[in-house]
Amino acid sequence: MKPERLQKYLASCGIGSRRHCEELIEAGRVRVNGASARLGQSVTPGDDRVEYRGREVKPETEKVVVAVNKPAGYLSACFRGREEGWLVTELVDLPYRLYPVGRLDRDSEGLLLLTNDGDLALELTHPRYEKEKEYEVELDRPVGPELCRRLQKSVQLYDGPSHAVRATPIGSNRLSVVLAEGRKRQLRRMLEALGCGIVRLKRVRIAGLRLGDLPSGKWRRLSEQEVKEKLGRASTEVRRRIPERRSQKVQTGKPVSRER
């Protein structure tokens, strides 16, 4: 087999997105043939032994994509760090190593994808592909045309200017915002920079895939056709009935934070 970049190999094993795998390599959590891995290193599947957290990892042959309606209070992560909350991966009962595609912060809710397909994760999160994400936001003040105009024009953030593809009022204090980037807490930071307080933030669409009527805390596995038509490079919105959903019970009570 041909050599490939280590971060791409790790993503195909379901460890995380390529960007996250690069961080794991830099943090010294990956070993290749018994030695600490380095960023930029290549491996040959079948010849090189790759270990993550002391265990050998191999690519998963079956690619899986799951849509989850993430409740507020859940973390878009595979394991807990210092932030308190349950893991969104705990909602899905499948025998695969899945990781979140992008993120929704703990206080946000709505559509989140889990997958073990590194190529798809890259396509949905890298800015060059300009995959749209649509959000519905409830604010602590009335929404007017001026706010929407400023969101679409430009908002200066600490990591550079940011703008919405579209911003449209959908109620007296609610608006729909479409972004084509995926910076950390981007929409929250844009609105806070404009002096707005956020009451509720919910993602309702990724590319051509809509959240639909999937209840909070529930999930469903996407078909290959859905992934191709709604999330692929030529994705467009396809109006279909939401397939039968599956779910795990949402936990209640105080979560326990632990480091790993």
N, C-alpha and C positions, 0 to 999 in steps of 0.2 A: 504494500500500500504506500501511497505517497505521503511524505511528511506534511504536517499541518501545524499551524500556530497553536501553542499550548492553550491559550485562552479559548480558542475555537473548539479544541478537543474537550476541554472541561465543560463548556456550554453544552456540547452534544451528550455529555454524561448526566446532564440535568443538575449541575452544581449551581448554575446561575447564569445571568446574562454575560456576554463577553466582557463588558465593562466591569461587572462585579468580579469576574474571574481574574481580571488583571489586578484588581485590588487584593485579592487573595494571594496571588503570586508575589506581589510586592510585600505583603505582610508575612511571607515565609511559611504559609500554611500548605504549600504544595511541594511535593518531592517527585523527582524523575530519576528512576533507576537508583534510588537510595540517596540522592544528593538534592540539596535545596534547589528549587527551580528558579529561573530568572526570567524577567519580562523580555519578550522577544524570542524566547526559545521555541524550537519546533520539536515535535515528537512524531514517531511513526507508529500508528495504531497496529497493535499485534506484536510489535517488536519492543517498544519501550513500556516500562511499568510506571504508571502515574498514580500517585497516592495523594489523597486529600484527607487531612485530619487523621493520618495514620492508616487509612484503608485504601486499597486499590479501587480505582473507579474505571468503568468501561462505558462506552457509548450505549445508549438505549436504542434499540432498533425500531421500536414503535414510537412514533411521535404523537404526543397528546397535547390538546389545547382545551382548557376548561375556562368557562366564564363564571365568575363569582359576583354576587351582589354583596360587596364588603360592607359590614355594619361599622358604624363609628365605634372606636375603641379597639379595633383589631389592627395589627401591624402588618404592613406589606413586606414581609420578610420570611426567611426559612428557619431562622433561629433567633432567639432573644439575645439582645445586648443589654444596654443600660435602660432602654426605654420600656416602660411598663405597659403590658397589654398582651392579649392573646395573638397567636399567629394566624394569619388568614389561611395558611396551608392546613391548619387543623380542622377547617370546615370541610375539606375534601377527602373522601375515603376511596382512594385509588392506589393500587400497588406500583406507583411510579414516583420517582424523585422529581417533583415539580417545583418551580420557582416563579415568583411574580414577574410579569413583564412590566417594567417601569414600577411606579409606586403611587399609592394614595396615602397621604399622611394619616396618622392615627385618628384624627378628628373628622376626616372626610369619609364619604361613603360612596357606594355605587359600583359601576362596572370595573372589574379588575380581571385580567387574564393570568392564568397559571399555565406553564408549559415546560417541556423538556427540549423544545426545538430552539436551538441557539440562533439559527439563521432567521427564523420568524421573529424572535425577540429583538434581534438587531434591527430588522426592517421596521418594526413598530416603534422603536425608541430612538433610533439615530435621526438627528435633525435633517439629514440630506434626503430622507424619504418623505418628509413633510406629511406624515400621517396625522390626520386631524383627531383631536379629542374634544368632545363637547361636554360642557358642565352646566348644571343649573344651580344658581346661587341665590340664597336668601340673605338680604342685607338688613342692617339695623336702621335703614333710612330709605326714603323714596328713591326710585330709580328713574332718571331722566335721560334725555338724548345727549346731554353734555357728558355724562359719565361714560356712556357707550362710545361717544366720539373719542374721548381721551384714551380709552382702552384700545381702540383700533388704531389710533395714531402712534403713540409711543409712551411708555412708562419707564423711567430710569430706575434700574435696580443696581445692587452692588456688583453684580456680575454682568452688567451691560444692559442696554435698552431692550425692552420687550413690548410686543404688541399682540393684540388678539386678531385672528383672522376675521371674526365677526363677533359683535356684541349686540344683543337685542333684548329689550324689555319684554317680559312675559307675565308681568303683574306689577302691582304698585311698588313692591319692594323686592321683586325677583327679576333676574335676568338670565339669559342664555349666553354663554361665552364659548367660543371655539378657538382652541390653540393648536399650533402645528409644531410646537417644541415640547420638550419634556424636562425642563429644569425643576430642581427641587422646590416644592411649595410655590411654584411660579405664579399661579393665579392668586393665591392668598397674598403673596408679597405685592403683586400689582395693585390689588384692591386696597391693601393696607397703606401703600404709598399714596393712594388717592384719598386717604382719610376715611375709608369705609370699614365698618365692623361686620364680620361675617357671622351670621346666625347658623347657616347650614350650607354645605357644599357637597354636591352630588355629581358624579360623572355618569353620563347617560349614553355616551357613544364613544367607540374607538374605531376609527376608519369607517367602514360600512356596517359595523356590528352595533346594534342598539341593545340597551339593557332590557327594554320591553317590560313585561310583567313579572320578571323573575323576582321573587320576594327577597327581602333582606336576609342574609345568612345562608341563602341557598345557592346551588351551583348546577351547572349542566355541562356535559362534554360536547364540544363542537364537532360536527362531521367534517370530513375532508373537504367536501364541497363548500361548506360554510367558510372554512378557513381560506380556501382559494378565492371564493367570490367576494367575501366581505373583508378579509384582512390582507389579501395578497396585493401585489403591486398595482393590479388593475381593479382593485376593489371599488365597488360602488354600492350604494345602499340598495338592498334587495328586500322588498316588502313581502315577508312571509310570516306565517303563524309561528310563534315561539314554540320550539319543540318541548316535549315533556321534560320537566325539570326534576332534578334530584337534589337531595339536601342532607346536611348534617345539622344536628340541633345546635343552636347558638347558645354559648355558655353565658351564664349570668353569675353575679357575685363579683368579688374583688379578685382580679388576676394576680398571680404571683410573678414577680420579676426575678429572673435569674440570669447570670452571665454564662456564656459559653465561649 
